[in-house]
Amino acid sequence: MQVFRSMIIDAPIDKVWAAIRLFDGVAAWNPGVKTARMETGTATTAGSIRHLDIADGSVFRETLLAHSDAEHSYTYDILQSPLPVRRYTSTHRLIAVTHTDQTLSCWESGFECDAAQAAAMECVVGDGIYINAMAGLAAYLKENCDA
């Protein structure tokens, strides 16, 4: 299944990208993540693995598959999580809204899950993870940057 969510962030793309570009920097702006650390590699190198301690006590381990400063995007997969999904791959990318000097944050994923869990996973991933994280990002930028 595919899940896509987007949100306008009231900050220029360079400031938004600076906040999210490091793969292990997610705990600073995502209220759902308590801590993030690199297990292997660096925060911008494909093949690196990050470990996330989630606010609910669960753990996610994810591999950075691609990272592009030029395209303001990164792609990752899930190695370990409590989600009942398989073959999960996700991309978070930013697009400049040049007329207003804002940023369109787009987060999408593709994964497999049992048909009986599809509606729940659409909500959990799309709203519980992506929308909540992007709202946290917007709040972080408003509080910490001169947007």
C-alpha positions as CSV (number, residue, x, y, z in Angstrom):
1,M,0.0,0.0,0.0
2,Q,1.0,3.6,-0.5
3,V,0.7,6.4,2.1
4,F,1.2,10.1,1.3
5,R,0.9,13.2,3.5
6,S,2.0,16.7,2.9
7,M,2.1,20.0,4.8
8,I,3.1,23.6,4.2
9,I,5.9,24.6,6.6
10,D,6.1,28.4,7.2
11,A,9.8,28.6,6.7
12,P,12.2,28.7,3.7
13,I,13.4,25.4,2.3
14,D,17.0,25.9,3.5
15,K,16.0,26.3,7.1
16,V,13.6,23.3,6.9
17,W,16.3,21.1,5.3
18,A,18.9,22.2,7.8
19,A,16.5,20.9,10.6
20,I,15.8,17.5,9.0
21,R,18.9,16.6,6.9
22,L,20.7,14.7,9.5
23,F,19.3,11.2,9.8
24,D,19.9,11.1,13.5
25,G,18.6,14.6,14.2
26,V,14.9,13.6,14.2
27,A,14.5,13.7,18.0
28,A,15.1,17.5,18.0
29,W,11.9,18.2,16.0
30,N,9.7,15.0,16.0
31,P,7.7,14.8,19.2
32,G,7.2,11.1,18.8
33,V,11.0,10.3,19.0
34,K,12.7,10.5,22.4
35,T,16.2,9.7,21.2
36,A,18.0,9.0,17.9
37,R,21.5,7.7,17.4
38,M,23.5,6.3,14.5
39,E,24.4,2.6,15.0
40,T,26.6,2.6,11.9
41,G,27.9,5.1,9.4
42,T,27.1,8.8,9.4
43,A,23.9,10.8,9.4
44,T,24.1,11.5,5.6
45,T,25.7,8.3,4.2
46,A,23.5,5.8,2.4
47,G,23.7,2.4,4.1
48,S,23.9,3.9,7.6
49,I,21.6,2.6,10.3
50,R,19.8,4.7,13.0
51,H,18.2,3.6,16.2
52,L,15.1,5.5,17.4
53,D,13.6,5.3,20.9
54,I,10.0,6.2,20.5
55,A,7.9,8.1,23.1
56,D,5.7,5.0,23.6
57,G,8.7,2.9,24.6
58,S,9.1,1.1,21.3
59,V,12.2,1.0,19.1
60,F,12.7,1.6,15.4
61,R,15.8,0.7,13.5
62,E,16.1,2.2,10.0
63,T,18.5,2.2,7.1
64,L,19.3,5.4,5.2
65,L,18.9,4.3,1.5
66,A,19.5,7.7,-0.2
67,H,20.3,11.3,0.9
68,S,20.3,14.3,-1.4
69,D,21.2,17.9,-0.3
70,A,20.5,19.0,-3.9
71,E,17.0,17.5,-3.9
72,H,16.3,18.1,-0.2
73,S,15.2,14.5,0.4
74,Y,16.1,11.3,2.0
75,T,14.8,7.7,1.7
76,Y,14.9,5.0,4.3
77,D,13.6,1.6,5.1
78,I,12.6,-0.1,8.4
79,L,14.7,-2.9,9.7
80,Q,12.9,-3.3,13.0
81,S,9.7,-1.8,14.4
82,P,6.5,-2.7,16.2
83,L,4.5,-1.9,13.1
84,P,2.9,-4.9,11.4
85,V,4.4,-4.0,8.0
86,R,6.8,-5.5,5.5
87,R,9.0,-4.0,2.9
88,Y,8.5,-0.5,4.2
89,T,10.3,2.2,2.3
90,S,9.8,5.9,2.9
91,T,10.9,9.2,1.4
92,H,10.7,12.6,3.1
93,R,11.3,15.4,0.6
94,L,10.9,19.2,0.6
95,I,9.8,21.5,-2.2
96,A,10.3,25.2,-2.2
97,V,7.1,27.3,-2.4
98,T,8.9,30.3,-4.0
99,H,6.0,32.7,-4.0
100,T,5.6,32.7,-0.2
101,D,9.1,31.5,0.8
102,Q,7.5,28.5,2.5
103,T,8.2,24.8,2.1
104,L,6.0,21.9,1.1
105,S,7.0,18.9,3.2
106,C,6.0,15.6,1.5
107,W,6.3,12.3,3.2
108,E,5.4,9.0,1.6
109,S,5.9,5.3,1.9
110,G,5.1,2.0,0.3
111,F,4.8,-1.2,2.3
112,E,2.9,-4.4,2.6
113,C,0.6,-5.4,5.5
114,D,-2.3,-7.7,6.0
115,A,-5.5,-6.5,4.3
116,A,-7.3,-6.5,7.7
117,Q,-4.7,-3.9,9.0
118,A,-4.5,-1.7,5.9
119,A,-6.9,1.0,7.2
120,A,-5.3,1.2,10.6
121,M,-1.8,1.4,9.1
122,E,-2.9,4.2,6.7
123,C,-3.9,6.1,9.8
124,V,-1.0,5.2,12.0
125,V,1.7,5.9,9.4
126,G,0.0,8.8,7.6
127,D,-1.4,10.7,10.6
128,G,0.2,9.3,13.7
129,I,3.7,9.4,12.3
130,Y,3.9,11.7,9.3
131,I,1.4,14.5,10.1
132,N,2.4,14.5,13.8
133,A,6.1,14.7,12.9
134,M,5.6,17.5,10.3
135,A,3.5,19.5,12.8
136,G,6.4,19.0,15.3
137,L,8.8,20.2,12.6
138,A,6.7,23.3,12.0
139,A,6.5,24.1,15.7
140,Y,10.3,23.4,16.2
141,L,11.1,25.8,13.3
142,K,8.7,28.5,14.6
143,E,10.3,28.3,18.1
144,N,14.0,27.9,17.1
145,C,14.5,29.7,13.8
146,D,13.9,33.1,12.4
147,A,11.6,31.8,9.7
